[in-house]
Amino acid sequence: MDIKHGPQHDLTRKSTQSFLMSFLLSGICAFAHFGTPCTVFSIARKGLKNMDAARRREQIAIELAFFTVRLIEICMAVGTLW
């Protein structure tokens, strides 16, 4: 899933999150791979100019990290490899 493919791939949308959780809970997924954005957690962020935009990106990244944890919990519960 990647937002560049359209809004239906936007993992910040609750409807997209619900779809993914339902898909994993169905048990038909054998393996899941997660690529949560990590750029906001990098030391390379020093010298930021637009702090408002940076804070918004941080908020989104943290929300996605927590969502990833939720998906991993589901994977573990249903026996999906990750």
Distance bins in CASP14 RR format, pairs under 12 A and 6 or more apart:
PFRMAT RR
TARGET T0000
AUTHOR 0000-0000-0000
RMODE 2
METHOD distances of the structure
MODEL  1
1 7 0 0 0 0 0 1 0 0 0 0 0
1 8 0 0 0 0 1 0 0 0 0 0 0
1 9 1 0 1 0 0 0 0 0 0 0 0
1 10 0 0 0 0 1 0 0 0 0 0 0
1 11 1 0 0 1 0 0 0 0 0 0 0
1 12 0 0 0 0 0 1 0 0 0 0 0
1 13 0 0 0 0 0 1 0 0 0 0 0
1 16 1 0 0 1 0 0 0 0 0 0 0
1 17 0 0 0 0 0 1 0 0 0 0 0
1 19 0 0 0 0 1 0 0 0 0 0 0
1 20 1 0 0 1 0 0 0 0 0 0 0
1 23 0 0 0 0 0 1 0 0 0 0 0
1 32 0 0 0 0 0 1 0 0 0 0 0
1 33 0 0 0 0 0 1 0 0 0 0 0
1 34 0 0 0 0 0 1 0 0 0 0 0
1 35 0 0 0 0 1 0 0 0 0 0 0
1 36 0 0 0 0 0 1 0 0 0 0 0
1 64 0 0 0 0 0 1 0 0 0 0 0
1 67 0 0 0 0 0 1 0 0 0 0 0
1 68 0 0 0 0 0 1 0 0 0 0 0
1 71 0 0 0 0 0 1 0 0 0 0 0
2 8 0 0 0 0 0 1 0 0 0 0 0
2 9 1 0 1 0 0 0 0 0 0 0 0
2 10 0 0 0 0 1 0 0 0 0 0 0
2 11 0 0 0 0 1 0 0 0 0 0 0
2 16 0 0 0 0 0 1 0 0 0 0 0
2 35 0 0 0 0 1 0 0 0 0 0 0
2 37 0 0 0 0 0 1 0 0 0 0 0
3 9 1 0 1 0 0 0 0 0 0 0 0
3 10 1 0 1 0 0 0 0 0 0 0 0
3 11 1 0 0 1 0 0 0 0 0 0 0
3 12 0 0 0 0 1 0 0 0 0 0 0
3 13 0 0 0 0 1 0 0 0 0 0 0
3 16 0 0 0 0 1 0 0 0 0 0 0
3 37 0 0 0 0 0 1 0 0 0 0 0
3 60 0 0 0 0 0 1 0 0 0 0 0
3 64 0 0 0 0 0 1 0 0 0 0 0
4 10 0 0 0 0 1 0 0 0 0 0 0
5 11 0 0 0 0 0 1 0 0 0 0 0
5 16 0 0 0 0 0 1 0 0 0 0 0
6 13 0 0 0 0 0 1 0 0 0 0 0
6 16 0 0 0 0 0 1 0 0 0 0 0
7 13 1 0 0 1 0 0 0 0 0 0 0
7 15 0 0 0 0 1 0 0 0 0 0 0
7 16 0 0 0 0 1 0 0 0 0 0 0
8 15 0 0 0 0 1 0 0 0 0 0 0
8 16 1 0 0 1 0 0 0 0 0 0 0
8 17 0 0 0 0 0 1 0 0 0 0 0
8 19 0 0 0 0 1 0 0 0 0 0 0
8 20 0 0 0 0 0 1 0 0 0 0 0
9 15 0 0 0 0 0 1 0 0 0 0 0
9 16 1 0 0 1 0 0 0 0 0 0 0
9 17 0 0 0 0 0 1 0 0 0 0 0
9 19 0 0 0 0 0 1 0 0 0 0 0
9 20 0 0 0 0 0 1 0 0 0 0 0
10 16 1 0 1 0 0 0 0 0 0 0 0
10 17 0 0 0 0 1 0 0 0 0 0 0
10 19 0 0 0 0 0 1 0 0 0 0 0
10 20 0 0 0 0 0 1 0 0 0 0 0
10 60 0 0 0 0 0 1 0 0 0 0 0
10 63 0 0 0 0 0 1 0 0 0 0 0
10 64 0 0 0 0 0 1 0 0 0 0 0
10 67 0 0 0 0 0 1 0 0 0 0 0
11 17 1 0 0 1 0 0 0 0 0 0 0
11 18 0 0 0 0 0 1 0 0 0 0 0
11 19 0 0 0 0 0 1 0 0 0 0 0
11 20 1 0 0 1 0 0 0 0 0 0 0
11 21 0 0 0 0 0 1 0 0 0 0 0
11 34 0 0 0 0 0 1 0 0 0 0 0
11 35 0 0 0 0 0 1 0 0 0 0 0
11 36 0 0 0 0 1 0 0 0 0 0 0
11 37 0 0 0 0 1 0 0 0 0 0 0
11 60 0 0 0 0 1 0 0 0 0 0 0
11 61 0 0 0 0 0 1 0 0 0 0 0
11 63 0 0 0 0 1 0 0 0 0 0 0
11 64 1 0 1 0 0 0 0 0 0 0 0
11 65 0 0 0 0 0 1 0 0 0 0 0
11 66 0 0 0 0 0 1 0 0 0 0 0
11 67 1 0 0 1 0 0 0 0 0 0 0
11 68 0 0 0 0 1 0 0 0 0 0 0
11 70 0 0 0 0 0 1 0 0 0 0 0
11 71 0 0 0 0 1 0 0 0 0 0 0
12 37 0 0 0 0 0 1 0 0 0 0 0
12 56 0 0 0 0 0 1 0 0 0 0 0
12 57 0 0 0 0 0 1 0 0 0 0 0
12 59 0 0 0 0 1 0 0 0 0 0 0
12 60 1 0 0 1 0 0 0 0 0 0 0
12 61 0 0 0 0 0 1 0 0 0 0 0
12 62 0 0 0 0 0 1 0 0 0 0 0
12 63 1 0 0 1 0 0 0 0 0 0 0
12 64 1 0 0 1 0 0 0 0 0 0 0
12 66 0 0 0 0 0 1 0 0 0 0 0
12 67 0 0 0 0 1 0 0 0 0 0 0
13 19 0 0 0 0 1 0 0 0 0 0 0
13 20 0 0 0 0 0 1 0 0 0 0 0
13 60 0 0 0 0 0 1 0 0 0 0 0
13 63 0 0 0 0 0 1 0 0 0 0 0
13 64 0 0 0 0 0 1 0 0 0 0 0
13 67 0 0 0 0 0 1 0 0 0 0 0
14 20 0 0 0 0 0 1 0 0 0 0 0
14 21 0 0 0 0 0 1 0 0 0 0 0
14 63 0 0 0 0 0 1 0 0 0 0 0
14 67 0 0 0 0 0 1 0 0 0 0 0
15 21 0 0 0 0 0 1 0 0 0 0 0
15 22 0 0 0 0 0 1 0 0 0 0 0
16 22 0 0 0 0 0 1 0 0 0 0 0
16 23 0 0 0 0 0 1 0 0 0 0 0
16 64 0 0 0 0 0 1 0 0 0 0 0
16 67 0 0 0 0 1 0 0 0 0 0 0
16 71 0 0 0 0 0 1 0 0 0 0 0
17 23 0 0 0 0 0 1 0 0 0 0 0
17 24 0 0 0 0 0 1 0 0 0 0 0
17 63 0 0 0 0 1 0 0 0 0 0 0
17 64 0 0 0 0 1 0 0 0 0 0 0
17 66 0 0 0 0 0 1 0 0 0 0 0
17 67 1 0 1 0 0 0 0 0 0 0 0
17 68 0 0 0 0 0 1 0 0 0 0 0
17 70 0 0 0 0 1 0 0 0 0 0 0
17 71 0 0 0 0 1 0 0 0 0 0 0
17 74 0 0 0 0 0 1 0 0 0 0 0
18 24 0 0 0 0 0 1 0 0 0 0 0
18 25 0 0 0 0 0 1 0 0 0 0 0
18 67 0 0 0 0 0 1 0 0 0 0 0
18 70 0 0 0 0 0 1 0 0 0 0 0
18 71 0 0 0 0 0 1 0 0 0 0 0
18 74 0 0 0 0 0 1 0 0 0 0 0
19 25 0 0 0 0 0 1 0 0 0 0 0
19 26 0 0 0 0 0 1 0 0 0 0 0
19 71 0 0 0 0 0 1 0 0 0 0 0
20 26 0 0 0 0 0 1 0 0 0 0 0
20 29 0 0 0 0 1 0 0 0 0 0 0
20 32 0 0 0 0 1 0 0 0 0 0 0
20 34 0 0 0 0 0 1 0 0 0 0 0
20 64 0 0 0 0 0 1 0 0 0 0 0
20 67 0 0 0 0 1 0 0 0 0 0 0
20 68 0 0 0 0 0 1 0 0 0 0 0
20 70 0 0 0 0 1 0 0 0 0 0 0
20 71 1 0 0 1 0 0 0 0 0 0 0
20 72 0 0 0 0 0 1 0 0 0 0 0
20 74 0 0 0 0 1 0 0 0 0 0 0
20 75 0 0 0 0 0 1 0 0 0 0 0
20 80 0 0 0 0 0 1 0 0 0 0 0
21 27 0 0 0 0 0 1 0 0 0 0 0
21 29 0 0 0 0 0 1 0 0 0 0 0
21 32 0 0 0 0 0 1 0 0 0 0 0
21 67 0 0 0 0 1 0 0 0 0 0 0
21 68 0 0 0 0 0 1 0 0 0 0 0
21 70 1 0 0 1 0 0 0 0 0 0 0
21 71 1 0 0 1 0 0 0 0 0 0 0
21 72 0 0 0 0 0 1 0 0 0 0 0
21 73 0 0 0 0 1 0 0 0 0 0 0
21 74 1 0 0 1 0 0 0 0 0 0 0
21 75 0 0 0 0 0 1 0 0 0 0 0
21 77 0 0 0 0 0 1 0 0 0 0 0
21 78 0 0 0 0 0 1 0 0 0 0 0
21 80 0 0 0 0 0 1 0 0 0 0 0
22 28 0 0 0 0 0 1 0 0 0 0 0
22 29 0 0 0 0 0 1 0 0 0 0 0
22 71 0 0 0 0 0 1 0 0 0 0 0
22 74 0 0 0 0 1 0 0 0 0 0 0
22 78 0 0 0 0 0 1 0 0 0 0 0
23 29 1 0 0 1 0 0 0 0 0 0 0
23 30 0 0 0 0 0 1 0 0 0 0 0
23 32 0 0 0 0 1 0 0 0 0 0 0
23 71 0 0 0 0 1 0 0 0 0 0 0
23 74 0 0 0 0 1 0 0 0 0 0 0
23 75 0 0 0 0 0 1 0 0 0 0 0
23 78 0 0 0 0 0 1 0 0 0 0 0
23 80 0 0 0 0 1 0 0 0 0 0 0
24 30 0 0 0 0 0 1 0 0 0 0 0
24 31 0 0 0 0 0 1 0 0 0 0 0
24 32 1 0 0 1 0 0 0 0 0 0 0
24 34 0 0 0 0 0 1 0 0 0 0 0
24 67 0 0 0 0 0 1 0 0 0 0 0
24 68 0 0 0 0 0 1 0 0 0 0 0
24 70 0 0 0 0 1 0 0 0 0 0 0
24 71 1 0 0 1 0 0 0 0 0 0 0
24 72 0 0 0 0 1 0 0 0 0 0 0
24 73 0 0 0 0 1 0 0 0 0 0 0
24 74 1 0 1 0 0 0 0 0 0 0 0
24 75 1 0 0 1 0 0 0 0 0 0 0
24 76 0 0 0 0 0 1 0 0 0 0 0
24 77 0 0 0 0 1 0 0 0 0 0 0
24 78 1 0 0 1 0 0 0 0 0 0 0
24 79 0 0 0 0 1 0 0 0 0 0 0
24 80 1 0 0 1 0 0 0 0 0 0 0
24 81 0 0 0 0 0 1 0 0 0 0 0
24 82 0 0 0 0 1 0 0 0 0 0 0
25 32 0 0 0 0 0 1 0 0 0 0 0
25 70 0 0 0 0 0 1 0 0 0 0 0
25 71 0 0 0 0 0 1 0 0 0 0 0
25 73 0 0 0 0 0 1 0 0 0 0 0
25 74 1 0 1 0 0 0 0 0 0 0 0
25 75 0 0 0 0 1 0 0 0 0 0 0
25 77 0 0 0 0 1 0 0 0 0 0 0
25 78 1 0 0 1 0 0 0 0 0 0 0
25 79 0 0 0 0 0 1 0 0 0 0 0
25 80 0 0 0 0 1 0 0 0 0 0 0
26 74 0 0 0 0 0 1 0 0 0 0 0
26 78 0 0 0 0 1 0 0 0 0 0 0
26 80 0 0 0 0 0 1 0 0 0 0 0
27 74 0 0 0 0 1 0 0 0 0 0 0
27 75 0 0 0 0 1 0 0 0 0 0 0
27 77 0 0 0 0 1 0 0 0 0 0 0
27 78 1 0 1 0 0 0 0 0 0 0 0
27 79 1 0 0 1 0 0 0 0 0 0 0
27 80 1 0 0 1 0 0 0 0 0 0 0
27 81 0 0 0 0 0 1 0 0 0 0 0
28 78 0 0 0 0 1 0 0 0 0 0 0
28 79 0 0 0 0 0 1 0 0 0 0 0
28 80 0 0 0 0 1 0 0 0 0 0 0
29 71 0 0 0 0 0 1 0 0 0 0 0
29 74 0 0 0 0 1 0 0 0 0 0 0
29 75 0 0 0 0 1 0 0 0 0 0 0
29 78 0 0 0 0 1 0 0 0 0 0 0
29 79 0 0 0 0 1 0 0 0 0 0 0
29 80 1 0 1 0 0 0 0 0 0 0 0
29 81 0 0 0 0 1 0 0 0 0 0 0
29 82 0 0 0 0 1 0 0 0 0 0 0
30 75 0 0 0 0 0 1 0 0 0 0 0
30 78 0 0 0 0 0 1 0 0 0 0 0
30 79 0 0 0 0 1 0 0 0 0 0 0
30 80 1 0 0 1 0 0 0 0 0 0 0
30 81 1 0 0 1 0 0 0 0 0 0 0
30 82 0 0 0 0 0 1 0 0 0 0 0
31 75 0 0 0 0 1 0 0 0 0 0 0
31 79 0 0 0 0 0 1 0 0 0 0 0
31 80 1 0 0 1 0 0 0 0 0 0 0
31 81 1 0 1 0 0 0 0 0 0 0 0
31 82 1 0 0 1 0 0 0 0 0 0 0
32 68 0 0 0 0 1 0 0 0 0 0 0
32 70 0 0 0 0 0 1 0 0 0 0 0
32 71 1 0 0 1 0 0 0 0 0 0 0
32 72 0 0 0 0 1 0 0 0 0 0 0
32 73 0 0 0 0 0 1 0 0 0 0 0
32 74 0 0 0 0 1 0 0 0 0 0 0
32 75 1 0 1 0 0 0 0 0 0 0 0
32 76 0 0 0 0 0 1 0 0 0 0 0
32 78 0 0 0 0 0 1 0 0 0 0 0
32 79 0 0 0 0 0 1 0 0 0 0 0
32 80 1 0 1 0 0 0 0 0 0 0 0
32 81 1 0 0 1 0 0 0 0 0 0 0
32 82 1 0 1 0 0 0 0 0 0 0 0
33 68 0 0 0 0 0 1 0 0 0 0 0
33 71 0 0 0 0 0 1 0 0 0 0 0
33 72 0 0 0 0 0 1 0 0 0 0 0
33 75 0 0 0 0 0 1 0 0 0 0 0
33 80 0 0 0 0 0 1 0 0 0 0 0
33 81 0 0 0 0 1 0 0 0 0 0 0
33 82 1 0 0 1 0 0 0 0 0 0 0
34 64 0 0 0 0 1 0 0 0 0 0 0
34 65 0 0 0 0 1 0 0 0 0 0 0
34 67 0 0 0 0 1 0 0 0 0 0 0
34 68 1 0 1 0 0 0 0 0 0 0 0
34 69 0 0 0 0 1 0 0 0 0 0 0
34 70 0 0 0 0 0 1 0 0 0 0 0
34 71 1 0 0 1 0 0 0 0 0 0 0
34 72 1 0 0 1 0 0 0 0 0 0 0
34 74 0 0 0 0 0 1 0 0 0 0 0
34 75 0 0 0 0 1 0 0 0 0 0 0
34 80 0 0 0 0 0 1 0 0 0 0 0
34 81 0 0 0 0 0 1 0 0 0 0 0
34 82 1 0 0 1 0 0 0 0 0 0 0
35 61 0 0 0 0 0 1 0 0 0 0 0
35 64 0 0 0 0 1 0 0 0 0 0 0
35 65 0 0 0 0 0 1 0 0 0 0 0
35 67 0 0 0 0 0 1 0 0 0 0 0
35 68 1 0 0 1 0 0 0 0 0 0 0
35 71 0 0 0 0 0 1 0 0 0 0 0
35 72 0 0 0 0 0 1 0 0 0 0 0
35 82 0 0 0 0 0 1 0 0 0 0 0
36 60 0 0 0 0 0 1 0 0 0 0 0
36 61 1 0 0 1 0 0 0 0 0 0 0
36 62 0 0 0 0 0 1 0 0 0 0 0
36 63 0 0 0 0 0 1 0 0 0 0 0
36 64 1 0 1 0 0 0 0 0 0 0 0
36 65 1 0 1 0 0 0 0 0 0 0 0
36 66 0 0 0 0 1 0 0 0 0 0 0
36 67 0 0 0 0 1 0 0 0 0 0 0
36 68 1 0 1 0 0 0 0 0 0 0 0
36 69 0 0 0 0 1 0 0 0 0 0 0
36 70 0 0 0 0 0 1 0 0 0 0 0
36 71 0 0 0 0 1 0 0 0 0 0 0
36 72 0 0 0 0 0 1 0 0 0 0 0
37 57 0 0 0 0 1 0 0 0 0 0 0
37 58 0 0 0 0 0 1 0 0 0 0 0
37 60 1 0 0 1 0 0 0 0 0 0 0
37 61 1 0 1 0 0 0 0 0 0 0 0
37 62 0 0 0 0 0 1 0 0 0 0 0
37 63 0 0 0 0 0 1 0 0 0 0 0
37 64 1 0 0 1 0 0 0 0 0 0 0
37 65 0 0 0 0 1 0 0 0 0 0 0
37 67 0 0 0 0 0 1 0 0 0 0 0
37 68 0 0 0 0 1 0 0 0 0 0 0
38 44 0 0 0 0 0 1 0 0 0 0 0
38 45 0 0 0 0 0 1 0 0 0 0 0
38 57 0 0 0 0 0 1 0 0 0 0 0
38 58 0 0 0 0 0 1 0 0 0 0 0
38 61 1 0 0 1 0 0 0 0 0 0 0
38 62 0 0 0 0 0 1 0 0 0 0 0
38 64 0 0 0 0 0 1 0 0 0 0 0
38 65 0 0 0 0 1 0 0 0 0 0 0
38 68 0 0 0 0 0 1 0 0 0 0 0
39 45 1 0 0 1 0 0 0 0 0 0 0
39 48 0 0 0 0 0 1 0 0 0 0 0
39 54 0 0 0 0 0 1 0 0 0 0 0
39 57 1 0 0 1 0 0 0 0 0 0 0
39 58 0 0 0 0 0 1 0 0 0 0 0
39 60 0 0 0 0 0 1 0 0 0 0 0
39 61 1 0 0 1 0 0 0 0 0 0 0
39 64 0 0 0 0 0 1 0 0 0 0 0
40 48 0 0 0 0 0 1 0 0 0 0 0
40 53 0 0 0 0 0 1 0 0 0 0 0
40 54 1 0 0 1 0 0 0 0 0 0 0
40 55 0 0 0 0 1 0 0 0 0 0 0
40 56 0 0 0 0 1 0 0 0 0 0 0
40 57 1 0 1 0 0 0 0 0 0 0 0
40 58 1 0 1 0 0 0 0 0 0 0 0
40 59 0 0 0 0 1 0 0 0 0 0 0
40 60 0 0 0 0 1 0 0 0 0 0 0
40 61 1 0 1 0 0 0 0 0 0 0 0
40 62 0 0 0 0 1 0 0 0 0 0 0
40 63 0 0 0 0 0 1 0 0 0 0 0
40 64 0 0 0 0 1 0 0 0 0 0 0
40 65 0 0 0 0 1 0 0 0 0 0 0
41 57 0 0 0 0 0 1 0 0 0 0 0
41 58 0 0 0 0 1 0 0 0 0 0 0
41 61 1 0 0 1 0 0 0 0 0 0 0
41 62 0 0 0 0 1 0 0 0 0 0 0
41 64 0 0 0 0 0 1 0 0 0 0 0
41 65 0 0 0 0 1 0 0 0 0 0 0
42 48 0 0 0 0 0 1 0 0 0 0 0
42 54 0 0 0 0 0 1 0 0 0 0 0
42 57 0 0 0 0 0 1 0 0 0 0 0
42 58 0 0 0 0 0 1 0 0 0 0 0
42 61 0 0 0 0 0 1 0 0 0 0 0
45 51 0 0 0 0 0 1 0 0 0 0 0
45 53 0 0 0 0 0 1 0 0 0 0 0
45 54 1 0 0 1 0 0 0 0 0 0 0
45 55 0 0 0 0 0 1 0 0 0 0 0
45 57 0 0 0 0 1 0 0 0 0 0 0
45 58 0 0 0 0 1 0 0 0 0 0 0
45 61 0 0 0 0 0 1 0 0 0 0 0
46 54 0 0 0 0 0 1 0 0 0 0 0
47 54 0 0 0 0 1 0 0 0 0 0 0
48 54 1 0 1 0 0 0 0 0 0 0 0
48 55 0 0 0 0 1 0 0 0 0 0 0
48 56 0 0 0 0 0 1 0 0 0 0 0
48 57 0 0 0 0 1 0 0 0 0 0 0
48 58 0 0 0 0 0 1 0 0 0 0 0
50 56 0 0 0 0 1 0 0 0 0 0 0
50 57 0 0 0 0 1 0 0 0 0 0 0
51 57 0 0 0 0 0 1 0 0 0 0 0
51 58 0 0 0 0 1 0 0 0 0 0 0
52 58 0 0 0 0 0 1 0 0 0 0 0
52 59 0 0 0 0 0 1 0 0 0 0 0
53 59 0 0 0 0 0 1 0 0 0 0 0
53 60 0 0 0 0 0 1 0 0 0 0 0
54 60 0 0 0 0 0 1 0 0 0 0 0
54 61 0 0 0 0 0 1 0 0 0 0 0
55 61 0 0 0 0 0 1 0 0 0 0 0
55 62 0 0 0 0 0 1 0 0 0 0 0
56 62 0 0 0 0 0 1 0 0 0 0 0
56 63 0 0 0 0 0 1 0 0 0 0 0
57 63 0 0 0 0 0 1 0 0 0 0 0
57 64 0 0 0 0 0 1 0 0 0 0 0
58 64 0 0 0 0 0 1 0 0 0 0 0
58 65 0 0 0 0 0 1 0 0 0 0 0
59 65 0 0 0 0 0 1 0 0 0 0 0
59 66 0 0 0 0 0 1 0 0 0 0 0
60 66 0 0 0 0 0 1 0 0 0 0 0
60 67 0 0 0 0 0 1 0 0 0 0 0
61 67 0 0 0 0 0 1 0 0 0 0 0
61 68 0 0 0 0 0 1 0 0 0 0 0
62 68 0 0 0 0 0 1 0 0 0 0 0
62 69 0 0 0 0 0 1 0 0 0 0 0
63 69 0 0 0 0 0 1 0 0 0 0 0
63 70 0 0 0 0 0 1 0 0 0 0 0
64 70 0 0 0 0 0 1 0 0 0 0 0
64 71 0 0 0 0 0 1 0 0 0 0 0
65 71 0 0 0 0 0 1 0 0 0 0 0
65 72 0 0 0 0 0 1 0 0 0 0 0
66 72 0 0 0 0 0 1 0 0 0 0 0
66 73 0 0 0 0 0 1 0 0 0 0 0
67 73 0 0 0 0 0 1 0 0 0 0 0
67 74 0 0 0 0 0 1 0 0 0 0 0
68 74 0 0 0 0 0 1 0 0 0 0 0
68 75 0 0 0 0 0 1 0 0 0 0 0
68 82 0 0 0 0 1 0 0 0 0 0 0
69 75 0 0 0 0 0 1 0 0 0 0 0
69 76 0 0 0 0 0 1 0 0 0 0 0
69 82 0 0 0 0 0 1 0 0 0 0 0
70 76 0 0 0 0 0 1 0 0 0 0 0
70 77 0 0 0 0 0 1 0 0 0 0 0
71 77 0 0 0 0 0 1 0 0 0 0 0
71 78 0 0 0 0 0 1 0 0 0 0 0
71 80 0 0 0 0 1 0 0 0 0 0 0
71 82 1 0 0 1 0 0 0 0 0 0 0
72 78 0 0 0 0 0 1 0 0 0 0 0
72 79 0 0 0 0 0 1 0 0 0 0 0
72 80 0 0 0 0 1 0 0 0 0 0 0
72 81 0 0 0 0 0 1 0 0 0 0 0
72 82 1 0 1 0 0 0 0 0 0 0 0
73 79 0 0 0 0 0 1 0 0 0 0 0
73 80 0 0 0 0 0 1 0 0 0 0 0
73 82 0 0 0 0 0 1 0 0 0 0 0
74 80 1 0 0 1 0 0 0 0 0 0 0
74 82 0 0 0 0 1 0 0 0 0 0 0
75 81 1 0 0 1 0 0 0 0 0 0 0
75 82 1 0 1 0 0 0 0 0 0 0 0
76 82 1 0 0 1 0 0 0 0 0 0 0
END
